[in-house]
Amino acid sequence: MIRQVRQVRHRVIRFSFFGLAAIFVFQLTSGCFSFRMSRKEMDKYFANKPVKPAVTDIHVDDRTIRYVSTGTEDRPTVFFFHGAPGSWSAFIDYLADSSLIDRACLVSVDRPGYGHSDFGKSEYSLKRQAELVKPILSQYAGTPNILVGHSLGGPVIARIAMDHPDLVNGLIMVAPSIDPDLEPNEDWFRAPLYTPLLRWLLPRSFRVTNDEIYFLEDELVEMLPLWQNIKVPVTVIQGGKDKLVPAGNADFAQKRLVNAPKVDIILEEDMNHFVPWNRPDLIKSAILNHLSEQNEFNSASLVGMRSLECN
């Protein structure tokens, strides 16, 4: 019996030692897990590109939000919202894509707590995130705004469309975590990571990610009665082999978007979660389709206005 107790004690000590060592290594290498791009790295990427990005910081209450843009502002605007963790640079290839730049102004946002938007200062409330980025969308309100959101960026752009419908003309949700019933039960490890000591020990990008995901199910439940507020065309891109976001989220969108004039579900059975990098063609095609629909709508509206003037 004594020998068994000693064995258990040694295992606990060994496990604690390796656990603390892992946390120590995480802290030492936390800069490697920041998922954000420096200005020098950005300039190097765009050095041989025909387009140069503009970096802008806005201040909303006590928060700073950064976004990076390319293209001209007299065209429709496409906004990109990354997942968790991530930063604006998750969509850097799109900001340099000539097929998109020729058609739109492109804006990629550091969501609150990520990149250079108060890095490490999390904001789990999706309603609050929508409020914080509202001023950015308002700056481009003179042209149609198409929002693209990957993973946790999906419910973010849905919440923006729910709360600020006048600023949104179309949604493209890529592998979006939107169905509260499909959220995995991970409280057994996310709850301890939310305690003050372990939150401090986590690298900042993972700290913000854990905070968001820990409260995500409750946030999605709060959004359930608001899906009827979305009245713009929506495209959902989902992979059948997505191990992080079940394909059933696409079915949820189809059922909940009862007032959207058009809902396109693009389900690729052999595709995983990392669509922005593995299948950029799907996202670019969806963007171009939305832009074409906006042009058709604007042309029809112009014809209608001229008809009224003639009468």
C-alpha positions as CSV (number, residue, x, y, z in Angstrom):
1,M,0.0,0.0,0.0
2,I,2.8,2.4,0.9
3,R,4.6,1.6,-2.3
4,Q,1.4,2.4,-4.3
5,V,1.0,5.7,-2.5
6,R,4.6,6.6,-3.3
7,Q,4.1,5.6,-7.0
8,V,1.0,7.8,-7.2
9,R,2.9,10.7,-5.5
10,H,5.8,10.4,-7.9
11,R,3.5,10.4,-10.9
12,V,1.7,13.5,-9.6
13,I,5.1,15.2,-9.1
14,R,6.3,14.2,-12.5
15,F,3.1,15.4,-14.2
16,S,3.3,18.7,-12.3
17,F,6.9,19.2,-13.3
18,F,6.2,18.5,-17.0
19,G,3.1,20.7,-16.8
20,L,5.0,23.6,-15.3
21,A,7.9,23.1,-17.8
22,A,5.4,23.2,-20.7
23,I,3.9,26.4,-19.4
24,F,7.4,27.9,-18.9
25,V,8.3,27.0,-22.5
26,F,5.0,28.6,-23.7
27,Q,5.9,31.8,-21.9
28,L,9.4,31.9,-23.3
29,T,8.0,31.3,-26.9
30,S,4.8,33.3,-26.6
31,G,6.0,35.7,-29.2
32,C,6.1,32.8,-31.7
33,F,2.4,32.2,-31.0
34,S,1.3,35.8,-31.4
35,F,-0.2,35.1,-34.8
36,R,0.4,38.8,-35.7
37,M,2.6,40.4,-38.4
38,S,5.0,43.2,-37.7
39,R,5.1,46.3,-39.9
40,K,8.5,45.2,-41.3
41,E,7.1,41.8,-42.2
42,M,4.1,43.4,-43.9
43,D,6.3,45.8,-45.9
44,K,8.5,42.8,-47.0
45,Y,5.4,40.9,-48.2
46,F,4.1,43.8,-50.3
47,A,7.5,45.0,-51.5
48,N,7.1,43.5,-55.0
49,K,3.3,43.8,-55.1
50,P,1.6,46.4,-57.3
51,V,-0.5,47.5,-54.3
52,K,0.6,49.0,-51.0
53,P,-1.5,48.6,-47.8
54,A,-2.7,51.4,-45.5
55,V,-2.6,50.7,-41.7
56,T,-5.2,52.5,-39.6
57,D,-5.9,52.5,-35.8
58,I,-9.2,53.7,-34.5
59,H,-10.1,54.3,-30.9
60,V,-13.5,53.3,-29.5
61,D,-14.0,54.0,-25.8
62,D,-11.0,52.4,-24.1
63,R,-10.1,50.1,-27.0
64,T,-7.9,50.4,-30.0
65,I,-8.8,48.5,-33.2
66,R,-6.4,48.1,-36.1
67,Y,-7.3,47.4,-39.7
68,V,-5.3,47.1,-42.9
69,S,-6.7,48.1,-46.3
70,T,-5.9,48.0,-50.0
71,G,-7.7,49.3,-53.0
72,T,-9.7,52.5,-53.6
73,E,-12.6,53.6,-51.4
74,D,-15.0,54.4,-54.3
75,R,-15.6,50.7,-54.9
76,P,-17.6,48.2,-52.8
77,T,-15.8,47.2,-49.6
78,V,-15.0,43.6,-48.6
79,F,-14.2,43.2,-44.9
80,F,-12.3,40.2,-43.5
81,F,-12.6,38.9,-39.9
82,H,-10.2,36.2,-38.8
83,G,-10.8,33.3,-36.4
84,A,-9.3,32.4,-33.0
85,P,-6.4,32.8,-32.8
86,G,-5.4,35.0,-35.7
87,S,-5.0,38.5,-37.0
88,W,-5.6,40.6,-40.1
89,S,-2.7,38.9,-41.8
90,A,-4.7,35.7,-42.1
91,F,-6.2,37.3,-45.2
92,I,-3.0,39.0,-46.4
93,D,-3.0,37.1,-49.8
94,Y,-6.5,38.4,-50.5
95,L,-5.5,42.0,-49.9
96,A,-2.9,41.6,-52.7
97,D,-5.1,39.6,-55.1
98,S,-5.5,41.6,-58.3
99,S,-8.9,39.9,-59.2
100,L,-10.3,41.4,-56.0
101,I,-8.5,44.7,-56.0
102,D,-9.9,45.4,-59.4
103,R,-13.4,45.1,-58.0
104,A,-13.3,46.2,-54.4
105,C,-11.6,48.0,-51.5
106,L,-10.3,45.3,-49.2
107,V,-10.1,45.6,-45.4
108,S,-8.8,43.1,-43.0
109,V,-9.4,43.7,-39.3
110,D,-7.5,42.7,-36.1
111,R,-10.4,41.6,-33.9
112,P,-10.3,42.9,-30.3
113,G,-7.5,41.3,-28.3
114,Y,-5.6,40.0,-31.4
115,G,-2.9,41.4,-33.6
116,H,-2.4,45.0,-32.8
117,S,-5.9,45.6,-31.4
118,D,-4.9,45.7,-27.7
119,F,-3.1,42.4,-28.0
120,G,-4.0,40.1,-25.1
121,K,-7.0,42.2,-23.9
122,S,-9.9,39.9,-24.7
123,E,-13.5,40.7,-25.5
124,Y,-15.8,37.6,-25.4
125,S,-19.0,39.5,-26.0
126,L,-20.0,39.3,-29.7
127,K,-22.3,42.2,-29.3
128,R,-19.5,44.3,-27.9
129,Q,-17.2,43.2,-30.7
130,A,-19.8,44.3,-33.2
131,E,-19.9,47.7,-31.5
132,L,-16.2,48.1,-31.6
133,V,-15.8,47.5,-35.3
134,K,-19.0,49.5,-36.2
135,P,-17.0,52.8,-36.8
136,I,-14.8,51.0,-39.4
137,L,-17.8,49.9,-41.3
138,S,-19.4,53.3,-41.0
139,Q,-16.4,54.9,-42.7
140,Y,-17.2,52.8,-45.8
141,A,-21.0,53.2,-45.6
142,G,-21.1,55.0,-48.9
143,T,-20.6,51.8,-50.8
144,P,-21.9,48.2,-50.3
145,N,-20.1,46.3,-47.5
146,I,-19.5,42.6,-47.9
147,L,-18.3,40.8,-44.7
148,V,-16.2,37.6,-44.7
149,G,-15.7,35.8,-41.5
150,H,-13.7,32.6,-40.8
151,S,-14.4,30.2,-37.9
152,L,-15.1,32.5,-34.9
153,G,-15.2,35.4,-37.3
154,G,-18.4,33.8,-38.6
155,P,-20.6,34.6,-35.6
156,V,-18.9,38.0,-35.3
157,I,-20.0,39.1,-38.8
158,A,-23.5,37.5,-38.1
159,R,-23.8,39.6,-35.0
160,I,-22.7,42.7,-36.9
161,A,-25.5,42.1,-39.5
162,M,-28.0,41.5,-36.7
163,D,-27.2,44.7,-34.8
164,H,-26.2,47.0,-37.6
165,P,-28.1,45.9,-40.7
166,D,-27.7,49.3,-42.4
167,L,-23.9,48.7,-42.7
168,V,-24.0,45.2,-44.2
169,N,-24.9,44.2,-47.7
170,G,-23.8,40.6,-47.8
171,L,-22.2,37.9,-45.6
172,I,-19.7,35.1,-46.4
173,M,-19.3,32.8,-43.4
174,V,-16.5,30.3,-43.8
175,A,-16.5,27.3,-41.4
176,P,-18.5,29.4,-38.9
177,S,-19.1,28.3,-35.3
178,I,-22.8,29.5,-35.1
179,D,-24.9,26.6,-33.7
180,P,-24.8,26.5,-29.9
181,D,-25.9,22.9,-29.8
182,L,-22.8,21.9,-31.8
183,E,-20.3,23.6,-29.5
184,P,-18.1,20.9,-27.8
185,N,-18.2,20.5,-24.0
186,E,-14.7,21.7,-23.2
187,D,-15.4,23.3,-19.8
188,W,-13.2,20.6,-18.1
189,F,-10.1,22.4,-19.3
190,R,-11.3,25.8,-20.5
191,A,-12.8,26.7,-17.0
192,P,-9.4,26.1,-15.2
193,L,-7.6,28.1,-18.0
194,Y,-10.0,31.0,-17.2
195,T,-8.8,31.3,-13.6
196,P,-6.5,34.2,-12.9
197,L,-3.3,32.3,-12.5
198,L,-3.6,30.1,-15.6
199,R,-4.9,33.0,-17.7
200,W,-1.7,34.8,-16.8
201,L,0.5,31.8,-17.6
202,L,-1.1,31.4,-21.1
203,P,0.5,33.1,-24.1
204,R,-1.7,36.1,-24.8
205,S,-3.1,34.9,-28.1
206,F,-4.3,31.6,-26.5
207,R,-5.6,33.5,-23.5
208,V,-7.9,35.6,-25.7
209,T,-8.9,32.5,-27.7
210,N,-9.8,30.6,-24.6
211,D,-11.8,33.5,-23.2
212,E,-13.8,33.7,-26.4
213,I,-14.5,30.0,-26.8
214,Y,-15.3,29.5,-23.1
215,F,-18.2,31.9,-23.4
216,L,-19.1,31.2,-27.1
217,E,-22.0,28.9,-26.5
218,D,-23.8,31.4,-24.2
219,E,-23.2,34.1,-26.8
220,L,-24.6,32.0,-29.6
221,V,-27.7,31.2,-27.5
222,E,-28.2,34.9,-27.0
223,M,-28.2,35.3,-30.8
224,L,-30.8,32.7,-31.5
225,P,-33.8,35.1,-31.8
226,L,-31.8,37.6,-33.8
227,W,-31.1,35.5,-36.9
228,Q,-34.4,36.8,-38.4
229,N,-32.8,40.3,-38.5
230,I,-30.4,39.2,-41.2
231,K,-31.9,40.3,-44.5
232,V,-29.0,40.2,-46.9
233,P,-27.6,37.5,-49.2
234,V,-25.5,34.9,-47.3
235,T,-23.0,32.4,-48.5
236,V,-21.8,29.6,-46.1
237,I,-18.7,27.6,-47.0
238,Q,-18.2,24.4,-45.0
239,G,-15.9,21.4,-45.2
240,G,-17.2,17.9,-44.5
241,K,-13.9,16.9,-42.9
242,D,-13.8,19.9,-40.6
243,K,-12.7,18.5,-37.1
244,L,-13.1,21.9,-35.4
245,V,-16.4,23.1,-36.7
246,P,-19.0,20.4,-37.5
247,A,-20.6,20.6,-40.9
248,G,-24.0,20.8,-39.2
249,N,-23.3,24.5,-38.7
250,A,-24.2,25.0,-42.4
251,D,-27.6,23.3,-41.8
252,F,-28.2,25.6,-38.8
253,A,-27.5,28.6,-41.1
254,Q,-30.0,27.3,-43.7
255,K,-32.7,26.9,-41.1
256,R,-32.2,30.2,-39.2
257,L,-31.7,32.6,-42.1
258,V,-35.4,32.8,-42.8
259,N,-35.4,36.4,-44.0
260,A,-32.2,36.4,-46.1
261,P,-33.2,36.9,-49.7
262,K,-30.6,34.2,-50.7
263,V,-28.6,31.6,-48.9
264,D,-26.0,29.6,-50.7
265,I,-24.5,26.6,-49.0
266,I,-21.1,25.4,-50.4
267,L,-20.3,22.1,-48.8
268,E,-17.1,20.4,-49.9
269,E,-17.0,16.8,-48.4
270,D,-13.1,16.5,-48.5
271,M,-12.4,19.9,-47.1
272,N,-11.1,20.7,-43.6
273,H,-11.3,23.8,-41.4
274,F,-8.5,25.8,-43.0
275,V,-10.4,27.0,-46.0
276,P,-8.8,30.5,-46.3
277,W,-5.4,28.9,-47.0
278,N,-6.4,25.6,-48.6
279,R,-9.3,26.7,-50.8
280,P,-9.0,30.4,-51.4
281,D,-10.7,29.9,-54.8
282,L,-14.0,29.2,-53.0
283,I,-13.8,32.4,-50.9
284,K,-12.7,34.6,-53.9
285,S,-15.5,33.1,-56.0
286,A,-18.1,33.9,-53.3
287,I,-16.8,37.4,-53.0
288,L,-17.0,38.1,-56.7
289,N,-20.5,36.6,-56.9
290,H,-21.6,39.0,-54.1
291,L,-20.0,41.9,-55.8
292,S,-21.7,41.1,-59.1
293,E,-25.1,40.8,-57.3
294,Q,-24.5,44.3,-55.8
295,N,-23.8,45.7,-59.2
296,E,-27.0,44.2,-60.6
297,F,-29.0,45.5,-57.6
298,N,-27.5,49.0,-58.0
299,S,-28.2,49.0,-61.8
300,A,-31.8,47.9,-61.2
301,S,-32.2,50.6,-58.5
302,L,-30.8,53.3,-60.9
303,V,-33.2,52.3,-63.7
304,G,-36.1,52.4,-61.2
305,M,-35.1,55.9,-60.0
306,R,-34.8,57.2,-63.6
307,S,-38.2,55.7,-64.4
308,L,-39.8,57.6,-61.5
309,E,-38.1,60.8,-62.6
310,C,-39.5,60.4,-66.1
311,N,-43.0,59.9,-64.7
